[in-house]
């Protein structure tokens, strides 16, 4: 099962994998966690069977059937990042774990090793050896000692689980030094002020009744008295949840408001995060919004009337418009905007997370709430001397499967002048 030493119990190996997945080191790295689960499952279920880049790319990262590992280094890059995270884990919070997970270079097969001497002890012993002299590797544990170590670890996990389920009171938030730096940088302007930001989620105007069918309000034939404005998309709901999780880590709260109840007075007094496009989040039509990528409905052409993201100043190889999958077909692709723009009050910021469908909106929120994707984004952006993000606008291409966004790719980016 890809296991070395005395380890023969798959459940014990999976316990160690879960420790890694739930560690601070991998917190927020959704793609790396997904890769680790996949590699662990394969190592245990298919011992001795080597994994290919193509298999990982298509089954883990959703790459198409024509994926060519010679042209796309995604798997190698992600495996290298996971290898570094695993090493970082065992040099810190996992130093005392009874099992060590290893992803050797040049392979995608996980190995599991029993350990009895902590990494910290090994490092200390190494530093105390004479220069130029190799240190003696720690001896492997006897089967009895190893079994006792595993039983003790499982007992501690069981006790911790019972304590958590017994006490449902909120746990203290992470200390600032435990929050990934990438979150502190990106969300600085929203978390550095005492007032919580307003998260304004879209809730479109419908007419009809839920039990007989709803449709969008049409001002040319419907009475405003018949509007139902208390429904919103699943993407907006999940987006608000992701934002709440991020601000909990930052020791901050958010103020959640329906778009239909939002007033322009709030624009001047709060930092704002808009969740959903101006097709349903109508306040975005009344305030300064994105200007490089804007939502419009074409008046002509084969996609007339469909909501699109218009590329105002397309660069080489960029389309003028971004459309989701056509109506009447399965939704397999969507596009979304991430825009950080100045507010009407120069001291405030506005973040816009909006797709042409609710799933695009969900993907945009996930992108700025995940450590791995934010790391990629920040590499291409600028930060002020005060540590605040400079304004920008970006477009994501979102892959969708069975009503769930499964992958997002940054395909266009504009840095804005303040």
C-alpha contacts under 8 A as a table, 3 or more apart, distances in Angstrom:
res1	aa1	res2	aa2	distance
1	X	43	X	5.19
1	X	44	X	4.25
1	X	45	X	6.29
1	X	46	X	6.04
1	X	47	X	3.49
1	X	48	X	6.64
2	X	43	X	4.95
2	X	44	X	6.34
2	X	46	X	7.92
2	X	47	X	4.91
2	X	48	X	6.10
2	X	109	X	6.88
2	X	110	X	6.31
2	X	111	X	5.42
2	X	112	X	7.29
3	X	7	X	6.30
3	X	8	X	7.08
3	X	43	X	7.74
3	X	44	X	7.79
3	X	47	X	7.97
3	X	110	X	7.88
3	X	111	X	5.25
3	X	112	X	4.97
3	X	113	X	7.06
4	X	7	X	6.33
4	X	111	X	6.54
4	X	112	X	5.86
4	X	113	X	5.70
5	X	112	X	7.96
5	X	113	X	5.99
5	X	114	X	6.52
6	X	113	X	7.98
6	X	114	X	6.96
6	X	143	X	6.67
7	X	13	X	7.80
7	X	112	X	7.36
7	X	113	X	7.17
7	X	114	X	6.71
9	X	12	X	5.45
9	X	13	X	6.73
10	X	13	X	5.13
10	X	14	X	6.24
10	X	44	X	6.39
11	X	14	X	5.01
11	X	15	X	6.23
12	X	15	X	5.12
12	X	16	X	6.65
12	X	150	X	7.49
13	X	16	X	5.26
13	X	17	X	6.39
13	X	99	X	7.64
13	X	112	X	6.97
14	X	17	X	4.85
14	X	18	X	6.14
14	X	40	X	7.57
15	X	18	X	5.14
15	X	19	X	6.40
16	X	19	X	5.02
16	X	20	X	6.47
16	X	97	X	7.91
16	X	99	X	6.63
16	X	100	X	7.83
16	X	101	X	7.65
17	X	20	X	5.10
17	X	21	X	6.21
17	X	36	X	7.87
17	X	37	X	7.60
17	X	40	X	7.36
17	X	101	X	7.59
18	X	21	X	4.90
18	X	22	X	6.04
19	X	22	X	5.27
19	X	23	X	6.03
20	X	23	X	5.12
20	X	25	X	7.86
20	X	26	X	7.06
20	X	86	X	7.67
20	X	89	X	7.45
20	X	94	X	8.00
21	X	26	X	6.08
21	X	27	X	7.45
21	X	33	X	5.97
21	X	36	X	7.90
22	X	26	X	6.96
22	X	27	X	6.69
23	X	26	X	5.65
23	X	27	X	6.17
23	X	89	X	7.78
23	X	93	X	7.85
24	X	27	X	4.98
24	X	178	X	7.61
25	X	85	X	6.49
25	X	88	X	7.35
25	X	89	X	6.11
26	X	29	X	5.36
26	X	30	X	7.99
26	X	32	X	7.41
26	X	33	X	6.92
26	X	85	X	7.05
27	X	30	X	7.80
27	X	371	X	7.72
28	X	369	X	7.59
28	X	370	X	4.98
28	X	371	X	4.92
28	X	372	X	7.11
29	X	32	X	5.44
29	X	33	X	6.21
29	X	370	X	6.23
29	X	371	X	5.37
29	X	372	X	5.17
30	X	33	X	5.14
30	X	34	X	6.15
30	X	370	X	6.91
30	X	371	X	7.94
30	X	372	X	7.31
31	X	34	X	5.09
31	X	35	X	6.23
31	X	61	X	7.80
31	X	372	X	7.37
32	X	35	X	5.00
32	X	36	X	6.10
32	X	78	X	6.87
32	X	81	X	7.77
32	X	82	X	6.00
33	X	36	X	5.06
33	X	37	X	6.18
34	X	37	X	5.28
34	X	38	X	6.27
34	X	60	X	7.00
35	X	38	X	5.13
35	X	39	X	6.18
35	X	60	X	6.45
35	X	79	X	7.97
36	X	39	X	5.19
36	X	40	X	6.03
36	X	82	X	7.59
37	X	40	X	5.18
37	X	41	X	6.05
38	X	41	X	5.21
38	X	42	X	6.19
38	X	60	X	7.29
39	X	42	X	5.15
39	X	43	X	6.07
39	X	108	X	7.07
39	X	109	X	6.61
39	X	110	X	6.35
40	X	43	X	5.11
40	X	44	X	6.27
40	X	110	X	6.31
41	X	44	X	5.38
41	X	45	X	6.01
42	X	45	X	5.21
42	X	46	X	5.35
42	X	47	X	7.44
43	X	46	X	5.54
43	X	47	X	5.34
43	X	48	X	7.59
43	X	49	X	7.73
43	X	109	X	6.24
43	X	110	X	6.02
43	X	111	X	7.71
44	X	47	X	5.92
46	X	49	X	5.62
50	X	107	X	7.88
50	X	108	X	7.18
50	X	109	X	6.53
51	X	55	X	6.82
51	X	56	X	7.34
51	X	107	X	7.90
51	X	108	X	5.94
51	X	109	X	6.92
52	X	55	X	5.30
52	X	56	X	6.54
52	X	108	X	7.66
53	X	56	X	5.23
53	X	57	X	5.99
53	X	69	X	6.51
53	X	75	X	6.16
53	X	76	X	7.77
54	X	57	X	5.08
54	X	58	X	6.17
54	X	67	X	6.81
54	X	68	X	7.30
54	X	69	X	6.53
55	X	58	X	5.50
55	X	59	X	5.92
55	X	60	X	7.97
56	X	59	X	5.30
56	X	60	X	5.29
56	X	61	X	6.98
56	X	75	X	6.98
57	X	60	X	5.72
57	X	61	X	5.08
57	X	62	X	6.37
57	X	63	X	5.43
57	X	67	X	7.55
57	X	74	X	7.49
57	X	75	X	6.14
58	X	61	X	5.82
58	X	62	X	4.77
58	X	63	X	4.50
58	X	64	X	6.19
58	X	65	X	6.84
58	X	67	X	7.58
59	X	62	X	5.85
59	X	63	X	7.62
61	X	407	X	7.36
62	X	406	X	7.39
62	X	407	X	7.19
63	X	67	X	6.17
64	X	67	X	5.59
67	X	72	X	7.55
68	X	71	X	5.52
68	X	72	X	6.16
69	X	72	X	5.00
69	X	73	X	6.07
69	X	74	X	7.97
69	X	75	X	7.93
70	X	73	X	7.03
72	X	75	X	7.98
73	X	76	X	5.41
73	X	77	X	6.09
74	X	77	X	5.25
74	X	78	X	6.12
75	X	78	X	5.20
75	X	79	X	5.94
76	X	79	X	5.13
76	X	80	X	6.07
77	X	80	X	5.14
77	X	81	X	6.28
78	X	81	X	5.02
78	X	82	X	6.12
79	X	82	X	5.03
79	X	83	X	6.05
79	X	108	X	7.55
80	X	83	X	5.04
80	X	84	X	6.29
81	X	84	X	5.17
81	X	85	X	6.23
82	X	85	X	5.01
82	X	86	X	6.12
83	X	86	X	5.23
83	X	87	X	6.34
83	X	102	X	7.68
83	X	103	X	5.89
83	X	104	X	7.82
84	X	87	X	5.15
84	X	88	X	6.13
85	X	88	X	4.95
85	X	89	X	6.09
86	X	89	X	5.07
86	X	90	X	6.45
86	X	101	X	7.40
86	X	102	X	7.34
87	X	90	X	5.35
87	X	91	X	6.26
88	X	91	X	5.10
88	X	92	X	6.38
89	X	92	X	5.28
89	X	93	X	5.82
89	X	94	X	5.34
89	X	95	X	7.43
90	X	93	X	6.49
90	X	94	X	4.40
90	X	95	X	4.72
90	X	97	X	7.98
90	X	100	X	7.44
90	X	119	X	6.61
91	X	94	X	6.72
91	X	95	X	5.60
91	X	119	X	6.07
91	X	120	X	6.79
92	X	95	X	5.56
93	X	96	X	7.56
94	X	97	X	5.29
95	X	118	X	5.16
95	X	119	X	4.96
95	X	120	X	6.22
96	X	117	X	7.62
96	X	118	X	4.97
96	X	119	X	7.17
97	X	100	X	6.96
97	X	115	X	7.55
97	X	118	X	7.45
98	X	114	X	5.92
98	X	115	X	5.23
98	X	116	X	6.32
98	X	146	X	7.79
98	X	149	X	6.42
98	X	150	X	6.60
98	X	153	X	7.53
99	X	112	X	6.56
99	X	113	X	5.49
99	X	114	X	4.47
99	X	115	X	5.51
100	X	112	X	5.69
100	X	113	X	5.04
100	X	114	X	6.30
100	X	115	X	6.70
101	X	110	X	6.87
101	X	111	X	5.80
101	X	112	X	4.73
101	X	113	X	6.49
102	X	110	X	5.72
102	X	111	X	5.04
102	X	112	X	6.27
102	X	113	X	7.76
103	X	107	X	7.22
103	X	108	X	6.66
103	X	109	X	6.38
103	X	110	X	4.93
103	X	111	X	6.42
104	X	107	X	5.91
104	X	108	X	7.45
104	X	109	X	7.41
104	X	110	X	7.36
104	X	111	X	7.86
105	X	108	X	8.00
114	X	140	X	7.43
114	X	141	X	7.39
114	X	146	X	7.11
115	X	118	X	7.32
115	X	140	X	6.80
115	X	141	X	6.90
115	X	146	X	7.95
116	X	140	X	7.15
116	X	141	X	6.09
116	X	146	X	7.58
117	X	121	X	6.47
117	X	122	X	6.91
117	X	138	X	6.81
118	X	121	X	5.21
118	X	122	X	6.41
119	X	122	X	5.01
119	X	123	X	6.11
120	X	123	X	5.11
120	X	124	X	6.13
121	X	124	X	5.02
121	X	125	X	6.08
122	X	125	X	5.10
122	X	126	X	6.08
122	X	138	X	7.89
123	X	126	X	5.01
123	X	127	X	6.26
124	X	127	X	5.22
124	X	128	X	6.42
125	X	128	X	5.20
125	X	129	X	6.55
125	X	135	X	7.70
126	X	129	X	5.46
126	X	135	X	6.24
129	X	133	X	6.67
129	X	134	X	7.61
129	X	135	X	6.53
130	X	133	X	5.56
141	X	144	X	7.94
141	X	145	X	5.97
141	X	146	X	5.68
142	X	145	X	5.30
142	X	146	X	6.06
143	X	146	X	5.11
143	X	147	X	6.01
144	X	147	X	5.16
144	X	148	X	6.24
145	X	148	X	5.18
145	X	149	X	6.16
146	X	149	X	5.03
146	X	150	X	6.28
147	X	150	X	5.16
147	X	151	X	6.22
148	X	151	X	5.08
148	X	152	X	6.09
149	X	152	X	5.15
149	X	153	X	6.21
150	X	153	X	5.07
150	X	154	X	6.16
151	X	154	X	5.14
151	X	155	X	6.07
152	X	155	X	5.04
152	X	156	X	6.25
153	X	156	X	5.19
153	X	157	X	6.32
154	X	157	X	5.03
154	X	158	X	6.19
155	X	158	X	5.06
155	X	159	X	6.19
156	X	159	X	5.11
156	X	160	X	6.11
157	X	160	X	5.10
157	X	161	X	6.13
158	X	161	X	5.07
158	X	162	X	6.26
159	X	162	X	5.16
159	X	163	X	6.24
160	X	163	X	5.13
160	X	164	X	6.20
161	X	164	X	5.17
161	X	165	X	6.17
162	X	165	X	5.23
162	X	166	X	5.92
163	X	166	X	5.11
163	X	167	X	6.12
164	X	167	X	5.35
164	X	168	X	6.64
165	X	168	X	6.21
173	X	248	X	6.55
173	X	249	X	6.02
173	X	251	X	6.44
174	X	177	X	7.93
174	X	178	X	5.82
174	X	179	X	6.51
174	X	249	X	5.69
174	X	250	X	7.69
174	X	251	X	7.61
175	X	178	X	5.23
175	X	179	X	6.74
175	X	249	X	7.97
176	X	179	X	5.32
176	X	249	X	7.97
176	X	250	X	6.89
176	X	251	X	7.95
177	X	180	X	7.71
179	X	183	X	7.04
179	X	184	X	7.19
179	X	249	X	6.32
179	X	250	X	6.93
180	X	183	X	5.64
180	X	184	X	6.85
180	X	371	X	7.49
181	X	184	X	5.09
181	X	185	X	6.24
182	X	185	X	5.24
182	X	186	X	6.20
182	X	371	X	6.75
182	X	374	X	6.71
182	X	375	X	6.35
182	X	378	X	7.82
183	X	186	X	5.32
183	X	187	X	5.87
183	X	188	X	7.92
183	X	246	X	7.88
183	X	369	X	7.85
183	X	371	X	7.20
183	X	374	X	7.77
184	X	187	X	5.50
184	X	188	X	5.50
184	X	250	X	7.31
185	X	188	X	5.24
185	X	387	X	6.57
185	X	388	X	6.75
185	X	389	X	7.17
186	X	189	X	7.89
186	X	374	X	7.90
186	X	378	X	7.76
186	X	388	X	7.31
186	X	389	X	6.12
187	X	190	X	5.41
187	X	191	X	6.05
188	X	191	X	5.22
188	X	192	X	5.57
188	X	387	X	7.10
188	X	388	X	5.79
188	X	389	X	7.53
189	X	192	X	5.57
189	X	193	X	7.18
189	X	348	X	7.99
189	X	349	X	7.07
189	X	388	X	5.81
189	X	389	X	7.48
190	X	193	X	6.56
190	X	196	X	7.58
190	X	197	X	6.30
190	X	271	X	6.31
190	X	349	X	7.45
191	X	194	X	7.56
191	X	196	X	7.55
191	X	247	X	7.65
191	X	250	X	6.94
191	X	252	X	6.44
193	X	196	X	7.50
195	X	270	X	7.15
196	X	252	X	6.86
196	X	253	X	5.59
196	X	254	X	5.03
196	X	255	X	6.16
196	X	270	X	7.50
196	X	271	X	7.60
197	X	253	X	7.74
197	X	254	X	5.38
197	X	255	X	6.03
197	X	270	X	5.81
197	X	271	X	4.74
197	X	272	X	5.52
197	X	273	X	7.03
198	X	254	X	6.11
198	X	255	X	4.63
198	X	256	X	5.78
198	X	257	X	6.83
198	X	270	X	6.45
198	X	271	X	6.31
198	X	272	X	4.95
198	X	273	X	6.14
199	X	240	X	7.46
199	X	254	X	6.66
199	X	255	X	5.90
199	X	256	X	4.75
199	X	257	X	6.08
199	X	272	X	6.05
199	X	273	X	4.69
199	X	274	X	5.94
199	X	275	X	7.06
200	X	256	X	6.10
200	X	257	X	4.90
200	X	258	X	5.71
200	X	259	X	5.47
200	X	262	X	7.33
200	X	272	X	7.23
200	X	273	X	6.08
200	X	274	X	4.84
200	X	275	X	5.96
200	X	281	X	7.93
201	X	236	X	6.35
201	X	240	X	7.74
201	X	256	X	7.58
201	X	257	X	6.45
201	X	258	X	5.39
201	X	259	X	5.51
201	X	274	X	6.02
201	X	275	X	4.59
201	X	276	X	6.12
201	X	281	X	6.78
202	X	232	X	6.49
202	X	236	X	7.23
202	X	258	X	6.37
202	X	259	X	5.03
202	X	260	X	7.63
202	X	274	X	7.84
202	X	275	X	6.25
202	X	276	X	5.23
202	X	277	X	7.30
202	X	280	X	5.27
202	X	281	X	4.21
202	X	282	X	7.64
203	X	229	X	5.94
203	X	230	X	6.31
203	X	231	X	5.59
203	X	232	X	4.61
203	X	233	X	7.61
203	X	258	X	6.55
203	X	259	X	6.11
203	X	260	X	6.81
203	X	280	X	5.83
203	X	281	X	6.55
204	X	216	X	7.38
204	X	229	X	5.86
204	X	230	X	7.85
204	X	231	X	6.83
204	X	232	X	6.64
204	X	279	X	7.71
204	X	280	X	4.48
204	X	281	X	7.08
205	X	216	X	5.98
205	X	217	X	5.43
205	X	227	X	5.81
205	X	228	X	5.80
205	X	229	X	4.83
205	X	280	X	7.37
206	X	214	X	6.15
206	X	215	X	5.38
206	X	216	X	4.41
206	X	217	X	4.80
206	X	227	X	5.46
206	X	228	X	4.99
206	X	229	X	6.24
207	X	214	X	5.73
207	X	215	X	5.68
207	X	216	X	6.23
207	X	217	X	5.49
207	X	222	X	7.85
207	X	226	X	5.80
207	X	227	X	5.05
207	X	228	X	5.74
208	X	212	X	7.15
208	X	213	X	6.03
208	X	214	X	4.77
208	X	215	X	6.66
208	X	226	X	7.50
208	X	227	X	7.99
208	X	228	X	7.69
209	X	212	X	5.39
209	X	213	X	5.58
209	X	214	X	5.73
210	X	213	X	5.25
210	X	214	X	5.90
217	X	222	X	6.50
217	X	227	X	6.70
218	X	221	X	5.83
218	X	222	X	5.50
219	X	222	X	5.44
219	X	223	X	7.15
219	X	224	X	7.57
222	X	226	X	7.23
223	X	226	X	5.56
223	X	227	X	7.41
224	X	227	X	5.44
228	X	231	X	7.47
229	X	260	X	7.13
232	X	236	X	6.82
232	X	237	X	7.52
233	X	236	X	5.45
233	X	237	X	6.67
233	X	358	X	5.62
234	X	237	X	5.11
234	X	238	X	6.32
234	X	358	X	6.66
234	X	359	X	7.65
235	X	238	X	5.28
235	X	239	X	6.00
235	X	358	X	4.67
235	X	359	X	5.07
235	X	360	X	7.48
235	X	361	X	5.88
235	X	362	X	4.33
235	X	363	X	7.90
236	X	239	X	4.95
236	X	240	X	6.24
236	X	275	X	6.23
236	X	276	X	6.65
236	X	358	X	6.43
236	X	361	X	6.51
236	X	362	X	6.11
237	X	240	X	5.37
237	X	241	X	6.48
238	X	241	X	4.98
238	X	242	X	6.28
238	X	362	X	6.38
239	X	242	X	5.14
239	X	243	X	6.29
239	X	275	X	7.25
239	X	361	X	7.27
239	X	362	X	5.16
239	X	365	X	5.25
239	X	366	X	6.90
240	X	243	X	5.11
240	X	244	X	6.16
240	X	256	X	7.98
240	X	275	X	7.72
241	X	244	X	5.13
241	X	245	X	6.34
242	X	245	X	5.15
242	X	246	X	6.42
242	X	365	X	6.95
242	X	366	X	6.73
242	X	369	X	6.43
243	X	246	X	5.14
243	X	247	X	6.30
243	X	365	X	7.29
243	X	369	X	6.80
244	X	247	X	5.28
244	X	248	X	6.13
244	X	253	X	7.25
244	X	254	X	6.67
245	X	248	X	5.16
245	X	249	X	6.56
246	X	249	X	5.26
246	X	250	X	6.47
246	X	369	X	6.40
247	X	250	X	4.77
247	X	251	X	6.12
247	X	252	X	5.00
247	X	253	X	5.90
247	X	254	X	7.08
248	X	251	X	5.03
248	X	252	X	5.67
248	X	253	X	6.57
249	X	252	X	7.54
257	X	261	X	6.87
257	X	262	X	6.55
258	X	261	X	5.41
258	X	262	X	6.41
259	X	262	X	5.20
259	X	281	X	5.51
259	X	282	X	6.89
259	X	283	X	6.70
260	X	281	X	7.64
260	X	282	X	7.53
260	X	283	X	7.93
262	X	266	X	7.18
262	X	283	X	7.36
263	X	266	X	5.67
263	X	267	X	7.39
264	X	267	X	5.13
264	X	268	X	7.36
264	X	283	X	7.92
265	X	268	X	5.81
265	X	269	X	6.85
266	X	269	X	5.16
266	X	270	X	5.91
267	X	270	X	6.03
267	X	271	X	7.57
267	X	272	X	7.23
267	X	343	X	7.33
267	X	344	X	6.80
267	X	345	X	7.49
268	X	343	X	7.64
268	X	344	X	6.29
268	X	345	X	5.22
268	X	348	X	7.53
269	X	345	X	7.71
269	X	348	X	7.77
270	X	348	X	6.49
271	X	343	X	7.73
271	X	348	X	5.10
271	X	349	X	5.10
271	X	350	X	6.01
272	X	348	X	7.88
272	X	349	X	6.41
272	X	350	X	4.76
272	X	351	X	6.25
273	X	350	X	5.80
273	X	351	X	4.66
273	X	352	X	5.86
273	X	353	X	7.47
274	X	281	X	7.68
274	X	284	X	7.95
274	X	350	X	7.55
274	X	351	X	6.21
274	X	352	X	4.81
274	X	353	X	6.04
274	X	354	X	7.65
275	X	281	X	7.65
275	X	352	X	6.40
275	X	353	X	5.07
275	X	354	X	5.85
275	X	361	X	6.76
275	X	365	X	7.93
276	X	280	X	6.84
276	X	281	X	5.87
276	X	352	X	7.74
276	X	353	X	6.16
276	X	354	X	4.31
276	X	355	X	6.50
276	X	358	X	7.15
276	X	361	X	5.77
277	X	280	X	5.97
277	X	281	X	5.60
277	X	284	X	7.74
277	X	295	X	7.39
277	X	353	X	7.64
277	X	354	X	4.72
277	X	355	X	6.19
277	X	356	X	6.81
277	X	361	X	7.82
278	X	281	X	4.45
278	X	282	X	4.94
278	X	283	X	7.09
278	X	284	X	5.30
278	X	285	X	6.17
278	X	295	X	7.27
279	X	282	X	6.47
279	X	295	X	7.94
279	X	307	X	7.99
281	X	284	X	6.13
282	X	285	X	5.55
282	X	286	X	7.54
283	X	286	X	5.39
283	X	287	X	6.78
284	X	287	X	5.57
284	X	288	X	7.44
284	X	289	X	6.44
285	X	288	X	7.97
285	X	289	X	7.79
287	X	344	X	7.29
288	X	342	X	7.98
288	X	343	X	7.01
288	X	344	X	6.86
289	X	341	X	6.87
289	X	352	X	7.99
290	X	293	X	6.04
290	X	294	X	6.06
290	X	339	X	6.41
290	X	341	X	6.93
290	X	393	X	6.98
291	X	294	X	6.09
291	X	312	X	7.50
292	X	311	X	6.30
292	X	312	X	5.23
292	X	313	X	6.61
292	X	393	X	6.98
292	X	414	X	7.33
293	X	309	X	6.17
293	X	310	X	5.52
293	X	311	X	5.02
293	X	312	X	6.04
293	X	337	X	7.34
293	X	393	X	7.14
293	X	394	X	7.71
293	X	395	X	7.64
294	X	309	X	5.44
294	X	310	X	5.25
294	X	311	X	7.04
294	X	312	X	7.51
295	X	307	X	6.76
295	X	308	X	5.65
295	X	309	X	4.64
295	X	310	X	6.09
295	X	356	X	7.91
296	X	307	X	5.83
296	X	308	X	5.48
296	X	309	X	6.34
296	X	310	X	6.55
297	X	304	X	6.79
297	X	305	X	4.95
297	X	306	X	5.39
297	X	307	X	4.74
297	X	308	X	5.95
298	X	301	X	7.20
298	X	303	X	6.94
298	X	304	X	4.93
298	X	305	X	5.52
298	X	306	X	6.79
298	X	307	X	7.58
298	X	308	X	7.57
299	X	304	X	5.30
299	X	305	X	6.20
300	X	303	X	7.28
300	X	304	X	4.80
300	X	305	X	7.72
301	X	304	X	5.27
303	X	306	X	5.57
303	X	326	X	7.80
306	X	323	X	7.87
307	X	323	X	7.19
307	X	356	X	6.05
308	X	321	X	6.31
308	X	322	X	5.59
308	X	323	X	5.06
308	X	324	X	7.53
308	X	356	X	6.38
309	X	321	X	5.59
309	X	322	X	5.05
309	X	323	X	6.81
309	X	335	X	7.51
309	X	336	X	7.79
309	X	337	X	7.99
309	X	356	X	7.32
310	X	320	X	5.97
310	X	321	X	4.56
310	X	322	X	6.53
311	X	314	X	5.44
311	X	319	X	7.10
311	X	320	X	4.88
311	X	321	X	5.68
311	X	322	X	7.72
312	X	320	X	7.16
313	X	320	X	7.96
314	X	318	X	5.52
314	X	319	X	6.53
314	X	320	X	5.94
315	X	318	X	5.45
318	X	412	X	7.75
319	X	322	X	6.94
322	X	335	X	6.50
323	X	326	X	7.73
323	X	334	X	6.81
323	X	335	X	6.73
323	X	356	X	7.56
324	X	331	X	7.37
324	X	332	X	8.00
324	X	333	X	5.44
324	X	334	X	4.16
324	X	335	X	6.13
324	X	356	X	6.71
324	X	357	X	7.65
325	X	329	X	6.79
325	X	330	X	7.14
325	X	331	X	5.31
325	X	332	X	6.25
325	X	333	X	5.49
325	X	334	X	6.57
326	X	329	X	5.88
326	X	331	X	7.67
331	X	334	X	7.49
331	X	400	X	6.50
331	X	401	X	7.58
331	X	403	X	7.28
332	X	399	X	5.83
332	X	400	X	4.44
332	X	401	X	5.88
333	X	397	X	7.20
333	X	398	X	5.57
333	X	399	X	4.79
333	X	400	X	5.51
334	X	355	X	7.12
334	X	356	X	6.67
334	X	357	X	6.95
334	X	359	X	7.44
334	X	360	X	5.61
334	X	397	X	6.13
334	X	398	X	4.98
334	X	399	X	6.60
334	X	400	X	7.31
335	X	355	X	5.64
335	X	356	X	6.12
335	X	360	X	5.77
335	X	395	X	6.83
335	X	396	X	5.50
335	X	397	X	4.78
335	X	398	X	5.67
336	X	353	X	7.31
336	X	354	X	5.40
336	X	355	X	3.78
336	X	356	X	6.28
336	X	360	X	5.17
336	X	361	X	6.29
336	X	363	X	7.61
336	X	364	X	6.16
336	X	395	X	5.62
336	X	396	X	5.13
336	X	397	X	6.79
336	X	398	X	7.43
337	X	352	X	7.12
337	X	353	X	5.91
337	X	354	X	5.30
337	X	355	X	6.15
337	X	364	X	6.90
337	X	393	X	7.10
337	X	394	X	5.70
337	X	395	X	4.73
337	X	396	X	6.38
338	X	351	X	7.29
338	X	352	X	5.63
338	X	353	X	4.98
338	X	354	X	6.82
338	X	364	X	6.31
338	X	393	X	5.83
338	X	394	X	5.18
338	X	395	X	6.38
338	X	396	X	7.73
339	X	350	X	7.93
339	X	351	X	5.58
339	X	352	X	4.92
339	X	353	X	6.80
339	X	391	X	7.57
339	X	392	X	5.82
339	X	393	X	4.24
339	X	394	X	6.21
340	X	349	X	7.17
340	X	350	X	5.79
340	X	351	X	4.50
340	X	352	X	6.44
340	X	390	X	7.81
340	X	391	X	5.02
340	X	392	X	5.35
340	X	393	X	6.32
341	X	349	X	6.29
341	X	350	X	5.33
341	X	351	X	6.41
341	X	391	X	5.09
341	X	392	X	6.63
341	X	393	X	7.80
342	X	345	X	7.71
342	X	346	X	6.26
342	X	348	X	6.70
342	X	349	X	5.03
342	X	350	X	5.96
342	X	391	X	6.93
342	X	418	X	7.29
343	X	346	X	5.71
343	X	347	X	7.44
343	X	348	X	5.24
343	X	349	X	4.93
343	X	350	X	5.46
344	X	348	X	7.49
345	X	348	X	5.46
346	X	349	X	7.52
353	X	361	X	5.95
353	X	364	X	5.48
353	X	365	X	6.06
354	X	358	X	7.97
354	X	360	X	6.65
354	X	361	X	4.43
354	X	362	X	8.00
354	X	364	X	6.57
355	X	358	X	6.25
355	X	359	X	6.91
355	X	360	X	3.96
355	X	361	X	4.24
355	X	362	X	7.74
355	X	363	X	7.98
355	X	364	X	7.19
356	X	360	X	6.20
356	X	361	X	7.46
357	X	360	X	5.34
357	X	361	X	6.62
358	X	361	X	5.06
358	X	362	X	6.34
359	X	362	X	4.96
359	X	363	X	6.23
359	X	400	X	7.83
359	X	403	X	7.48
359	X	404	X	6.91
359	X	405	X	6.24
360	X	363	X	5.04
360	X	364	X	6.23
360	X	398	X	6.43
360	X	405	X	7.41
361	X	364	X	5.15
361	X	365	X	6.44
362	X	365	X	5.31
362	X	366	X	6.22
362	X	405	X	7.59
363	X	366	X	4.99
363	X	367	X	6.08
363	X	398	X	6.88
363	X	405	X	6.12
363	X	407	X	7.91
363	X	408	X	6.84
364	X	367	X	5.13
364	X	368	X	6.74
364	X	396	X	7.33
365	X	368	X	5.51
365	X	369	X	6.23
366	X	369	X	5.00
366	X	370	X	6.06
367	X	370	X	5.66
367	X	373	X	5.70
367	X	374	X	6.67
367	X	408	X	7.47
368	X	371	X	7.85
368	X	373	X	7.01
368	X	374	X	5.70
369	X	374	X	7.33
370	X	373	X	5.72
370	X	374	X	6.12
371	X	374	X	5.21
371	X	375	X	6.09
372	X	375	X	5.22
372	X	376	X	6.63
373	X	376	X	5.19
373	X	377	X	6.31
374	X	377	X	4.94
374	X	378	X	6.03
375	X	378	X	5.33
375	X	379	X	6.44
376	X	379	X	5.42
376	X	380	X	7.24
377	X	380	X	5.58
377	X	381	X	6.64
378	X	381	X	4.98
378	X	382	X	7.35
381	X	389	X	7.76
381	X	390	X	7.46
381	X	392	X	7.76
381	X	415	X	7.21
382	X	389	X	6.31
382	X	390	X	5.68
383	X	386	X	7.86
383	X	387	X	5.75
383	X	388	X	5.43
383	X	389	X	4.58
383	X	390	X	5.47
384	X	387	X	5.24
384	X	388	X	5.21
384	X	389	X	6.26
384	X	390	X	6.29
385	X	388	X	7.38
390	X	415	X	7.63
390	X	416	X	7.43
390	X	418	X	7.47
391	X	415	X	6.32
391	X	416	X	5.25
391	X	417	X	7.05
391	X	418	X	6.73
392	X	413	X	7.27
392	X	414	X	5.56
392	X	415	X	4.42
392	X	416	X	5.14
393	X	413	X	5.83
393	X	414	X	5.21
393	X	415	X	6.61
393	X	416	X	7.47
394	X	410	X	7.12
394	X	411	X	7.65
394	X	412	X	5.49
394	X	413	X	4.32
394	X	414	X	6.28
395	X	410	X	6.06
395	X	411	X	5.91
395	X	412	X	5.15
395	X	413	X	6.57
396	X	408	X	6.07
396	X	409	X	5.36
396	X	410	X	4.63
396	X	411	X	5.80
396	X	412	X	7.32
397	X	408	X	5.58
397	X	409	X	5.16
397	X	410	X	6.49
397	X	411	X	6.56
398	X	405	X	6.45
398	X	406	X	7.50
398	X	407	X	5.81
398	X	408	X	4.50
398	X	409	X	6.57
399	X	405	X	5.72
399	X	406	X	5.72
399	X	407	X	5.24
399	X	408	X	6.36
400	X	403	X	6.22
400	X	404	X	5.39
400	X	405	X	4.34
400	X	406	X	5.63
400	X	407	X	7.37
401	X	404	X	5.36
401	X	405	X	6.45
401	X	406	X	6.60
405	X	408	X	7.71
410	X	413	X	7.61
